[in-house]
Each structure stands twice: as structure tokens, then as C-alpha cells.
Amino acid sequence: MTSPRARGSLRVLGIDPGLTRCGVGVVDVAPDRSARLVHVGVVRSDPGAPIEERLAVIAAGLRDVVDAHSPQVVAVERVFAQHNRHTVMGTAQASGIALLIAGERGLPAATHTPSEVKAAVTGYGSADKLQVQTMVARVLRLDALPQPADAADALALALCHAWRGGAAAAASGPLTPAQKAWHDAERLARR
């Protein structure tokens, strides 16, 4: 059962898209950047099933999480180039499903690269999985590292989105000078 949302906090659903394992993490982030775990899990599909069935399983699982936890915004890992085209295609398809669910529910959505997430959570854009898991556990005051790595990555995505401004800025008031500088730099980098 989900406890009531703290006043002024932002509820973010982070999604680490994958066709076999799609990580999901929901956190409440207060304007002071403190965060509380709401939900963490993985939506799994059978690698032997036809692609349309696998995507339907991912969609149903994501809809269940949205229905159960009512996020205000969705953050999805941005698909990046990989050497294995089969893997990147599955990730891209799962990412599209995640963005579709956000659109169906009228939720704002954003994408963040793995290096953006790592930098936001650990301070280092090339951090390894264990470093990300350790920082997520520390920030959320968890007794153990979130498992599997897909679930930890989803929580890291949610934290990254809330901390980098995004919808959190709208929920907590005007941007701080540091948030404005970061936002301006991101905008220029996208040109």
C-alpha cells in the first residue's frame, strides 16, 4: 500500500526499458531533494514469446504501476547506440511502450542518457552499476542495494529527473541559479 505523498513532493516513475526485464522505480522527491522509495520492481517478458506478446506484457505491467502509484511524471532511459542491434531494437521498442503509456495517461515524460543518470546520482558520468546501486540505496535510505540492476537503474532515472529540474522545478517553484545554469546548458547541448 502506498503511503500519502508528502506535501510539495514530486512522484516520479523511472523506467529502465528492456524487452526481457523492464526496470520500474517510483520515488517521492521533496523540494529539498530528499527522496523516499514508493515502489521498485521489474516487468518481465518471456524471451521465447512473439514480440507483440512481449510488448503487451511490458505495457500491461507499466499500466499496473501507473495505476497503483499515480506518478506525476515519467522518466525513461534514452536509447543509445550499441553494437548489438538486436538488443538496441528491444530496448527502443520497450522505451516506445513506456512513452506511449505516459502519453495515454496524460503524464509528462522525459528521457535521460545513462551518463546523465550516473552523473546526477553519483557525480560521475562513467560510474559502474555497483556505484549507482550504492548511491541509490544511500539516497533512499535502503537497508540493501536495490536488485536487480534494472530496478536500481529505474530508481536512479527517477532521482535524476527530479534533481535535474524537469517537472520538479514546476512543482517546487522557480529554478535555483544552479538549476537554471544546468537547464540552459542542456538546452544548448541539444541544438
N, C-alpha and C positions, 0 to 999 in steps of 0.2 A: 504494500500500500504506500502511496506517495504522500509524504507529509506536505503541509501547506507551504507555498512558496514564500520566502522571506520578502518583506516589503522592499520594493525597489530592485530586487534581483532579476536577472535575466536567465531564462531557462533555454539552454542551447542543446540541440541534438546534434552530436557529431557522428559522422558516418565514414568509416574506412571501407570503401567499396571493394567488394570481391565477389566473384561468382560462386566459389565454394564456401568461403567464410566472409561474411559481411559484418564488420565490427560496428556496434552501436553503443553510444555512451551519452547519457543525459546528465547535465550538471546545472546547478543554480549558481550563478556568479553575481556577487554583490558589487555595488559601485566601488567598494574599496579593494576589489579584485580577489577577495576571499571566495572560496568555492566549496560547494557541497555536492557529493555524489547523490544522484537520484536513481540512476539505473545504468547498468552495464551488461552487455551480452554480445552474442554473436548469432546472426541469422545464417543457417547453413542450408546448402542445397546439394543434392546428390550429383557428383560429377558424372555419373553414368546416365542421368536423365537427359531428355531432349532440352535444348536451350530454352525453348519457350516455357517449359515447365519450371526450369531453374529460375528464370526471371520472375515467373509468377510467385514462386516460393519467396524470393527476396522481397518482392513488392508486398506480399501479404504480411511478412514479418515486420517490414518497416511501417506499414499502416498500423499494425498492432502496437508498436512502440509509440507512434504519434498519438494514437487513441488513448493509450494508457497514461501517458506522461505530459501531454499538451505542451510541447515546446513552443517557444515564441519565434525561433529562428533555427535553420538547419545549416550546418557546416559540413561540406563534403571534401574529401581529399581530391585535389585536382589531378587528373590523369597526366602522367608524364611519359616520355618516350622510354621504352625498354627494348632490350634486344629480342625478347621473346614476344613475337606478335600475338600469339595465342593468349598469353597472359594479359597483355595490354588490352586486347579486344574484350575479354571477360570483365576486366576492371572498368573499362569505358562503358560497357553495357550496364553493369551494376550502378555505376555513377549516374547514368541517364535515368535509371529507375528511381534512384534517390531524389534526383532533381524533379522528376515527374511527380513523385509523392508530395514534395514540398509545394509544387505548383497546384496540384489538386486541392490541397488543404489551405491554400492562400498564405503559405508561410514564406517569408523572405529566405533566400538561400544564398550561400556564398561558397566559393571554392578556395582552398589554400594548398600550396605545394607542400610536399614533405619537408623541404628545407625551411620553409616559413614556419611550419608547426614546430619543428625541432628547435629553431631559434627562439620562438616565443616561449616554449616550455622549459628548455634547458639553458638558453643563452648561447647555444652553439648549433649552427645550421647543419653540421655533419655528425651530430650525436648519434650513437648507436641505439638499438632497441632497448637495451637494458637501462641506459641513461634516461630515455624517455619514460619507461615504466617507473623507474625510481622517482623521478621528479613528479610524475602524475600521482603516485602513491603519497608522496610528501605533501603536495599541494592539497590533496583531498583528505589527508589525514587517515589513510587506509592502513590497516594492520599488515597487509601483504600486498605484493605487487599485483596489479590487475592482470589477469590472464584470460585468454591467450593474448599475444601481442596485438592482434587485430582489435580487440576490445580496448586495450591501452591506447592504441593509436586513435581510436574513435574519441576517447576521453580527451586526449591531447588536442585533437581537432576542435572540440567544443571549447576547451580552455583558450586555445589560440584565438579563435574567433571572438570570444568575449573580451579578451585582453587587448586585441589589436584595434578596438574601436567598433567597427561594424555596427550592428544593431545595438550593442551595449552603450554606445555613445548616445544614441537616441533615447535609450531607457534611463540613463543616468545624468543627462543634461549635456551642456556644451563640452566640446573636446578640450582636454588639457593642452598646453603648448606642445608637450611631447607627443601626444596622440595626433595633434594636427600636423606636426612635422612628419610623423610616420605616414599618415594618410596622404599628405602631399607627395612624399617620396614614392609611395606605392602608385599613385595616380600617374606620376611622371614615368615610372618604370613600365607601365602598361602601354605607353604610346608607341 
